């Protein structure tokens, strides 16, 4: 009996020894001098694909996919936050396709930024449930329970090294923009609790922090455990790799028009030898990946078939004073050109008269992200409605796009009056509501104005028996469709 007891005890000790060896055995290291590269995006802002408003546009996940190439075992791919464009229903739908794009690109983790934190708790849980990539935020909490909405961290293996990816966001500038049912714990409080838990479980710690430059630096000074800090909510991408305390800091931004690279040789736990840290522009010479472009096409087709909040007149009236009707309404360009032939001629010869056809050529004519700058009054109670499509009198950039609603003015003129409804002066600021950033070539009012130059002219007598000049057969002719990306067959 004693013999069997001692045999069993020896077998148990042997099993414990083997288990301990498996846990504590030396981990295989990377080959000497072999680099590991971190690919970073932040502030993608819904840019699956460049919008296509003009040639030479930068950015888009379609180009980032080509730039990064296939994921390999010596890479880490992460997003530091603000990948979503906003909190509207169509922007949440678009974000699901962005998550799919990140999945196809082999991303390891997606951090939560401020725009994601504008959603409510239920919406965030839904996005988490359908995400093909792990979503991180250690300090974005359920307000009722105090539990994190997302995973606090993720440990991945890269050629034998255990790398912990941790996500946080700085909640100090969120204010009332924080979504319902959410709370944000101070980053420092969260990290003081979490980092000791990672000791012995990770050889390196990479922090994804949606925070500004000063906050990124402060985190590096406070927490020596952080090997790499990637951000963030910055004014511009990093000009160079920064070394602060024991941390390497790199940040990027600019709506998917810039990406970050950090390359280092990792020779021992928490021992980094940086080789390169830089930010690269995603310029127009980079080919667009057809698989990611197919996601943009699928998104726009889903949006075309989906009833959105912006399609509901009741939703559009939410900000109006109860019981007060709009003083003015949109009449459509054809109501203006009858009395303003010189302005009509200038309009018909401009790109404004063909703005909606541009959307059609890119299959973006049902995308609310694009419609407002290619129609009249979209998103208002009397403006363009998506269900009307090309048959609407409010397509294209018309007179009222710049001068404001003209319904009262037209009504007065039709009644034989002098049209006492006056329009406010229009200047460069009105143009730049649409002609800015990636949606326009560098805007210069003095250069652009001659293309549409028109002014006050004696009002011609209103003749309701004649069709508007140049609009006898409907809207202005469409341009030759631009070359668009089509998915691989």
TORFI-797767 format. One line per 2 residues: number of its first residue (from 1); their letters; for each residue y, z, x of C-alpha. Coordinates in steps of 0.5 Angstrom, whole numbers, m for minus. Example, Ala and Ser with C-alpha at 12.3 -4.5 7.8 and 13.67 -1.06 7.14 Angstrom:
BEGIN
1	as	m9/16/25; m2/14/27;
This chain:
BEGIN
1	xx	0/0/0; 5/2/6;
3	xx	3/m5/9; 5/m9/3;
5	xx	11/m5/2; 14/m6/10;
7	xx	12/m13/9; 16/m14/3;
9	xx	22/m10/6; 21/m15/12;
11	xx	21/m21/8; 28/m18/4;
13	xx	31/m17/11; 29/m24/13;
15	xx	32/m27/7; 39/m23/8;
17	xx	39/m25/15; 38/m32/13;
19	xx	43/m32/8; 48/m29/12;
21	xx	47/m34/18; 49/m39/12;
23	xx	55/m36/10; 58/m34/17;
25	xx	55/m40/22; 60/m43/26;
27	xx	63/m49/22; 63/m56/25;
29	xx	69/m58/27; 73/m65/27;
31	xx	72/m69/34; 77/m67/39;
33	xx	83/m71/38; 81/m74/31;
35	xx	87/m73/26; 87/m71/19;
37	xx	92/m75/15; 96/m72/9;
39	xx	99/m77/4; 104/m74/m1;
41	xx	108/m76/m7; 113/m73/m11;
43	xx	118/m74/m17; 114/m81/m19;
45	xx	118/m80/m25; 113/m84/m30;
47	xx	113/m90/m25; 106/m93/m26;
49	xx	109/m100/m24; 116/m103/m22;
51	xx	120/m104/m29; 121/m111/m27;
53	xx	128/m112/m29; 130/m116/m23;
55	xx	126/m118/m16; 126/m114/m10;
57	xx	125/m107/m14; 122/m101/m10;
59	xx	116/m97/m11; 111/m96/m17;
61	xx	104/m93/m16; 102/m100/m16;
63	xx	105/m101/m9; 103/m94/m7;
65	xx	96/m96/m8; 96/m102/m4;
67	xx	100/m98/2; 95/m92/2;
69	xx	89/m96/1; 82/m93/0;
71	xx	81/m86/1; 77/m83/7;
73	xx	74/m77/9; 79/m76/14;
75	xx	85/m76/9; 88/m71/4;
77	xx	92/m74/m2; 97/m70/m6;
79	xx	102/m70/m11; 108/m64/m11;
81	xx	110/m65/m18; 115/m68/m23;
83	xx	110/m74/m24; 111/m74/m31;
85	xx	118/m78/m34; 119/m73/m39;
87	xx	117/m69/m45; 117/m74/m51;
89	xx	110/m77/m54; 110/m83/m51;
91	xx	112/m80/m44; 106/m76/m45;
93	xx	102/m82/m47; 104/m85/m40;
95	xx	102/m79/m36; 95/m80/m38;
97	xx	95/m86/m35; 99/m84/m29;
99	xx	93/m78/m28; 88/m84/m28;
101	xx	92/m88/m23; 92/m81/m19;
103	xx	84/m81/m20; 83/m88/m18;
105	xx	87/m87/m11; 83/m81/m9;
107	xx	88/m75/m10; 85/m68/m9;
109	xx	90/m65/m13; 97/m65/m17;
111	xx	102/m60/m17; 106/m58/m23;
113	xx	114/m59/m23; 120/m58/m27;
115	xx	119/m64/m32; 111/m62/m33;
117	xx	114/m55/m34; 118/m57/m40;
119	xx	112/m59/m44; 109/m53/m48;
121	xx	103/m49/m47; 98/m53/m52;
123	xx	101/m60/m49; 99/m58/m42;
125	xx	92/m55/m43; 91/m62/m47;
127	xx	93/m66/m40; 89/m61/m36;
129	xx	83/m62/m40; 83/m70/m40;
131	xx	86/m70/m32; 81/m73/m27;
133	xx	84/m70/m22; 85/m62/m21;
135	xx	92/m60/m23; 95/m54/m20;
137	xx	100/m48/m21; 99/m41/m19;
139	xx	105/m38/m22; 106/m42/m29;
141	xx	103/m37/m34; 101/m37/m41;
143	xx	107/m32/m44; 102/m29/m48;
145	xx	96/m27/m44; 100/m27/m37;
147	xx	94/m32/m34; 95/m38/m30;
149	xx	95/m45/m35; 92/m49/m29;
151	xx	88/m47/m23; 91/m43/m18;
153	xx	88/m47/m12; 83/m51/m10;
155	xx	78/m51/m3; 76/m58/m1;
157	xx	72/m60/5; 74/m65/10;
159	xx	69/m66/16; 67/m59/16;
161	xx	74/m56/15; 75/m52/9;
163	xx	82/m53/7; 86/m49/1;
165	xx	91/m53/m3; 95/m48/m7;
167	xx	101/m50/m12; 107/m47/m14;
169	xx	114/m48/m17; 121/m45/m17;
171	xx	122/m43/m24; 130/m41/m22;
173	xx	133/m47/m24; 129/m48/m30;
175	xx	133/m44/m35; 132/m46/m42;
177	xx	128/m52/m41; 121/m48/m40;
179	xx	116/m50/m45; 114/m46/m51;
181	xx	109/m41/m49; 110/m41/m42;
183	xx	113/m36/m37; 114/m37/m29;
185	xx	112/m32/m24; 116/m31/m18;
187	xx	113/m36/m12; 113/m30/m7;
189	xx	110/m25/m12; 104/m30/m13;
191	xx	103/m32/m6; 103/m24/m4;
193	xx	97/m23/m9; 94/m30/m8;
195	xx	94/m31/0; 90/m25/2;
197	xx	84/m27/m3; 84/m34/1;
199	xx	83/m30/8; 76/m32/10;
201	xx	75/m38/5; 79/m43/8;
203	xx	81/m45/15; 87/m48/13;
205	xx	92/m47/7; 97/m53/5;
207	xx	102/m51/0; 105/m55/m6;
209	xx	111/m53/m8; 116/m56/m13;
211	xx	122/m52/m10; 128/m54/m6;
213	xx	130/m55/2; 132/m47/2;
215	xx	126/m45/m2; 121/m49/2;
217	xx	124/m46/9; 124/m39/6;
219	xx	117/m39/4; 115/m41/11;
221	xx	119/m35/14; 115/m30/9;
223	xx	108/m33/9; 105/m34/16;
225	xx	99/m36/13; 101/m43/11;
227	xx	100/m48/15; 103/m54/11;
229	xx	108/m54/6; 109/m60/2;
231	xx	115/m61/m3; 119/m62/m7;
233	xx	125/m61/m11; 129/m64/m6;
235	xx	136/m68/m6; 133/m73/m1;
237	xx	126/m74/3; 125/m71/9;
239	xx	128/m74/15; 123/m71/20;
241	xx	118/m66/20; 120/m59/20;
243	xx	117/m53/24; 119/m47/21;
245	xx	115/m40/23; 108/m43/23;
247	xx	109/m48/18; 110/m55/18;
249	xx	114/m58/12; 115/m65/9;
251	xx	118/m67/3; 119/m73/m1;
253	xx	123/m75/m8; 126/m82/m10;
255	xx	122/m84/m17; 116/m87/m13;
257	xx	120/m91/m8; 118/m86/m2;
259	xx	112/m83/0; 110/m78/6;
261	xx	105/m78/11; 103/m72/15;
263	xx	98/m73/21; 95/m67/25;
265	xx	90/m65/30; 86/m59/27;
267	xx	83/m56/33; 81/m49/30;
269	xx	83/m45/24; 90/m45/23;
271	xx	91/m48/30; 95/m55/28;
273	xx	97/m60/33; 102/m65/29;
275	xx	102/m72/31; 106/m75/26;
277	xx	110/m73/20; 115/m79/16;
279	xx	117/m81/10; 116/m89/8;
281	xx	120/m93/3; 115/m97/m2;
283	xx	119/m103/m1; 118/m110/m5;
285	xx	114/m113/0; 108/m109/m1;
287	xx	103/m112/m6; 102/m109/m13;
289	xx	95/m107/m14; 92/m110/m20;
291	xx	87/m104/m22; 93/m100/m23;
293	xx	97/m105/m26; 92/m106/m31;
295	xx	93/m98/m33; 100/m100/m34;
297	xx	98/m106/m39; 94/m101/m42;
299	xx	99/m96/m43; 104/m101/m46;
301	xx	98/m104/m51; 97/m97/m53;
303	xx	104/m95/m54; 105/m102/m58;
305	xx	99/m99/m63; 102/m92/m64;
307	xx	107/m89/m69; 112/m85/m65;
309	xx	117/m80/m66; 122/m84/m65;
311	xx	120/m89/m70; 121/m84/m75;
313	xx	128/m84/m78; 128/m76/m80;
315	xx	127/m75/m73; 133/m79/m71;
317	xx	137/m75/m76; 135/m68/m73;
319	xx	141/m67/m69; 146/m69/m75;
321	xx	150/m65/m79; 146/m63/m86;
323	xx	149/m67/m91; 154/m71/m87;
325	xx	152/m79/m87; 154/m83/m81;
327	xx	161/m86/m81; 159/m92/m78;
329	xx	153/m97/m77; 150/m102/m73;
331	xx	151/m109/m76; 148/m114/m71;
333	xx	151/m119/m66; 151/m125/m71;
335	xx	156/m121/m75; 161/m121/m69;
337	xx	161/m128/m66; 163/m131/m73;
339	xx	170/m128/m72; 170/m128/m64;
341	xx	168/m135/m62; 170/m135/m55;
343	xx	166/m128/m54; 160/m131/m57;
345	xx	160/m137/m52; 161/m132/m46;
347	xx	155/m128/m49; 151/m134/m50;
349	xx	151/m136/m43; 150/m129/m40;
351	xx	143/m125/m39; 145/m120/m44;
353	xx	143/m126/m50; 136/m126/m47;
355	xx	135/m119/m45; 129/m118/m50;
357	xx	126/m124/m48; 125/m121/m41;
359	xx	121/m115/m44; 117/m119/m48;
361	xx	115/m123/m42; 113/m116/m38;
363	xx	109/m114/m45; 114/m108/m45;
365	xx	118/m110/m51; 115/m104/m55;
367	xx	116/m99/m49; 121/m94/m51;
369	xx	122/m93/m43; 125/m100/m43;
371	xx	128/m102/m50; 134/m98/m50;
373	xx	137/m102/m45; 135/m109/m48;
375	xx	137/m108/m55; 143/m105/m60;
377	xx	143/m98/m62; 135/m96/m61;
379	xx	134/m89/m62; 139/m88/m67;
381	xx	139/m88/m75; 142/m95/m76;
383	xx	140/m98/m69; 134/m103/m67;
385	xx	127/m100/m70; 120/m102/m66;
387	xx	117/m105/m72; 122/m110/m73;
389	xx	120/m113/m66; 123/m120/m65;
391	xx	126/m121/m72; 131/m116/m71;
393	xx	138/m118/m71; 139/m112/m66;
395	xx	135/m115/m60; 138/m117/m54;
397	xx	144/m113/m51; 149/m115/m56;
399	xx	157/m113/m57; 155/m107/m60;
401	xx	151/m104/m54; 158/m104/m50;
403	xx	163/m103/m56; 159/m99/m61;
405	xx	157/m99/m68; 161/m105/m72;
407	xx	159/m104/m79; 166/m101/m82;
409	xx	170/m106/m78; 165/m112/m81;
411	xx	166/m109/m88; 173/m109/m88;
413	xx	174/m116/m85; 169/m118/m91;
415	xx	173/m115/m96; 179/m119/m94;
417	xx	182/m113/m90; 185/m113/m83;
419	xx	179/m109/m80; 183/m103/m78;
421	xx	177/m100/m75; 178/m100/m67;
423	xx	174/m100/m61; 175/m96/m55;
425	xx	176/m99/m49; 170/m101/m45;
427	xx	170/m100/m37; 165/m100/m31;
429	xx	162/m93/m34; 159/m97/m40;
431	xx	156/m102/m36; 152/m97/m31;
433	xx	149/m93/m37; 144/m99/m36;
435	xx	146/m102/m29; 144/m96/m24;
437	xx	138/m95/m19; 132/m99/m20;
439	xx	134/m102/m26; 140/m106/m23;
441	xx	142/m110/m17; 147/m105/m13;
443	xx	153/m105/m19; 160/m108/m17;
445	xx	164/m108/m23; 169/m113/m20;
447	xx	163/m118/m18; 159/m117/m25;
449	xx	165/m118/m30; 166/m125/m29;
451	xx	159/m127/m31; 161/m124/m38;
453	xx	168/m124/m38; 172/m124/m45;
455	xx	177/m121/m48; 182/m120/m55;
457	xx	183/m126/m59; 186/m128/m65;
459	xx	181/m126/m71; 178/m133/m74;
461	xx	178/m133/m81; 171/m130/m84;
463	xx	167/m136/m87; 160/m133/m89;
465	xx	158/m140/m91; 157/m142/m84;
467	xx	152/m139/m79; 154/m136/m73;
469	xx	155/m141/m67; 149/m141/m63;
471	xx	145/m137/m67; 143/m142/m72;
473	xx	136/m142/m70; 136/m135/m69;
475	xx	137/m131/m62; 139/m134/m56;
477	xx	133/m138/m52; 128/m134/m48;
479	xx	128/m135/m41; 122/m138/m37;
481	xx	117/m132/m37; 117/m128/m30;
483	xx	111/m128/m26; 107/m121/m28;
485	xx	102/m118/m26; 95/m119/m29;
487	xx	89/m115/m28; 83/m117/m24;
489	x	77/m120/m28;
